[in-house]
Amino acid sequence: MKIYYICEYCEQIFSVADAGEEEGAVEVKGICEDCAMEMGLVETPIHNQHFYN
């Protein structure tokens, strides 16, 4: 069986998981990373690189 994670806002599939040998599919609502970043629910990653001589 496959589990499809569908974004509540953009309605796109953002993840698929395999849940074993059973037949069928399950739809699970959630929020994809892009929509979460637009809404401010996830902070944008900051790449701090430090170089020393």
C-alpha positions in Angstrom: 0.0 0.0 0.0 1.2 3.5 -0.8 0.6 6.6 1.4 0.3 9.8 -0.5 1.0 13.0 1.4 -1.0 15.9 -0.2 -0.5 19.6 0.6 -3.6 21.2 2.0 -2.9 24.5 0.2 -1.3 23.7 -3.2 -2.9 20.2 -3.4 0.3 18.7 -4.8 1.8 15.3 -3.6 4.9 16.2 -1.6 5.8 12.7 -0.3 5.0 9.1 -1.0 5.6 6.3 1.5 5.3 2.5 1.1 3.3 1.0 4.0 3.7 -2.7 3.3 2.2 -5.3 1.2 -1.5 -4.4 1.6 -3.5 -3.3 -1.5 -4.8 0.2 -1.8 -3.8 3.8 -1.2 -4.3 6.3 1.6 -4.3 10.1 1.2 -2.9 12.1 4.1 -3.3 15.9 4.3 -0.4 18.0 5.4 1.6 21.0 4.3 4.5 20.8 1.8 7.8 22.5 2.6 7.3 25.2 0.0 3.9 26.3 1.4 5.2 26.1 5.0 8.1 28.4 4.1 5.8 30.9 2.4 3.5 31.0 5.4 6.5 31.4 7.8 6.0 28.1 9.5 9.5 26.9 8.6 12.6 29.1 8.8 14.6 29.4 5.7 17.9 27.6 6.1 20.8 30.0 6.7 24.2 28.8 5.5 26.8 30.2 7.7 30.3 29.5 6.3 33.3 30.7 8.2 36.7 30.9 6.6 39.8 31.4 8.7 43.3 32.1 7.5 
